[in-house]
Amino acid sequence: MTTRQDTILQAWDLAWGRGDIAAFEKLISPDYVRRSKSGSEDFSQLRKTIEATHEAFPDFSTRIIHIVEDGPIAAIHWESTGTHQGPFMDVPATGRSITVSGASFLRFEAGLLAEESVIWDPRELLTALGIWYLGPGGLAKKA
């Protein structure tokens, strides 16, 4: 029998790790919403986000480090890596390797993912791309 944790691990690997969005779609509720600092998106917008990520980072992969469940809620701590080979967030390809991490809090209804709240720091990505510098003097935009 497949556990919910197994389903989550497989869905994240297929969608974020391999770009197989159809596999992720099987886990999603028709009313799915993804929330982050930048706002909310439905599954069609999430699909575009995953596609854009894989176009810019063809070797993109995501590893789930921790997963914890409490009833209909699951929390995952994830780390993503890739090489910037195409435009992303209006940044032309840099050829740089990136590593970013974050957490997603998932709420399930009737066995399907209804809501996801994502926490990650985009400055970590911009620093890895050489756009921002996070150092002793604080955050500064690179010239």
C-alpha positions in Angstrom: 0.0 0.0 0.0 1.3 3.4 -0.9 1.4 6.0 1.9 0.7 9.7 1.5 4.4 10.3 2.1 5.3 8.0 -0.8 2.8 9.8 -3.0 4.2 13.2 -2.0 7.8 12.1 -2.6 6.9 10.7 -6.0 4.9 13.7 -7.1 7.6 16.2 -6.1 10.3 14.1 -7.8 8.3 13.7 -11.0 7.0 17.3 -11.3 9.8 19.5 -9.8 12.6 16.9 -10.4 11.8 15.7 -13.9 9.3 18.1 -15.2 6.5 15.5 -15.5 3.6 17.8 -14.6 0.9 15.2 -15.5 2.1 13.0 -12.7 1.8 15.8 -10.2 -1.7 16.7 -11.6 -3.0 13.3 -10.3 -2.4 14.5 -6.7 -4.1 17.9 -7.1 -7.7 18.8 -6.1 -9.8 20.7 -8.6 -9.8 23.7 -6.2 -6.0 23.6 -5.6 -4.3 26.8 -4.6 -0.6 27.5 -4.0 0.2 30.5 -1.8 3.6 32.3 -1.4 4.9 35.7 -0.6 4.2 36.7 -4.2 0.6 35.7 -4.1 -1.6 32.8 -5.0 -1.8 30.6 -8.1 -3.9 27.8 -9.3 -2.7 24.6 -11.0 -2.5 26.1 -14.5 -0.2 28.9 -13.1 1.8 26.3 -11.2 2.2 24.3 -14.4 3.7 27.4 -16.1 6.1 27.9 -13.1 7.3 24.3 -13.3 7.7 24.5 -17.1 9.6 27.9 -16.9 11.9 26.4 -14.2 12.8 23.4 -16.3 13.4 25.5 -19.4 15.8 27.7 -17.5 17.4 24.9 -15.5 17.3 21.7 -17.7 19.0 19.7 -15.0 16.8 21.0 -12.2 16.1 18.5 -9.4 14.4 18.7 -6.0 15.1 16.6 -3.0 12.8 16.3 -0.1 14.9 16.4 3.1 12.1 16.0 5.7 8.5 15.3 5.6 6.1 15.4 8.6 2.4 14.6 8.7 -0.3 15.6 11.2 -3.8 14.5 10.0 -4.7 16.2 6.7 -1.5 18.4 6.9 1.9 17.6 5.7 5.1 19.7 5.9 8.0 19.2 3.6 11.5 20.7 3.8 13.0 20.6 0.3 16.2 21.6 -1.6 16.4 22.3 -5.3 19.5 22.4 -7.5 20.2 23.2 -11.1 22.3 25.0 -13.7 21.0 28.2 -15.1 21.0 27.6 -18.9 18.1 29.8 -20.0 16.3 33.0 -19.0 14.5 33.0 -15.7 12.8 35.8 -13.8 14.1 38.2 -16.5 17.7 37.1 -15.8 19.6 35.8 -18.9 21.4 32.4 -18.6 24.4 32.7 -16.4 25.7 29.1 -16.5 25.9 29.2 -12.7 24.8 26.3 -10.5 22.2 27.1 -7.9 20.9 25.5 -4.7 17.8 26.9 -2.9 15.8 25.5 -0.1 12.4 26.0 1.4 9.4 24.5 3.0 5.9 23.6 1.8 2.9 23.1 4.0 0.3 20.9 2.4 -3.4 20.5 3.2 -5.2 17.5 1.8 -9.0 17.0 1.3 -10.4 13.6 0.3 -6.9 12.4 -0.4 -6.0 15.2 -2.8 -3.8 18.3 -2.4 -6.1 21.2 -1.9 -3.8 23.9 -0.6 0.0 24.5 -0.6 1.8 27.3 1.3 5.4 27.7 0.1 8.1 29.5 2.0 11.5 30.2 0.4 13.7 33.2 -0.1 14.1 34.3 -3.8 17.2 36.3 -2.7 19.0 32.9 -2.2 18.4 32.2 -5.9 19.4 35.7 -7.0 22.6 35.4 -5.0 23.4 32.1 -6.6 22.9 33.7 -10.0 25.3 36.5 -9.1 22.5 39.2 -9.1 22.4 39.9 -5.4 25.1 39.7 -2.7 24.3 38.5 0.8 27.3 39.3 2.9 28.6 41.0 6.0 27.4 44.4 4.7 23.9 43.1 4.1 21.9 42.7 0.9 23.1 44.7 -2.1 22.2 44.5 -5.8 25.3 43.7 -7.9 26.1 46.2 -10.6 
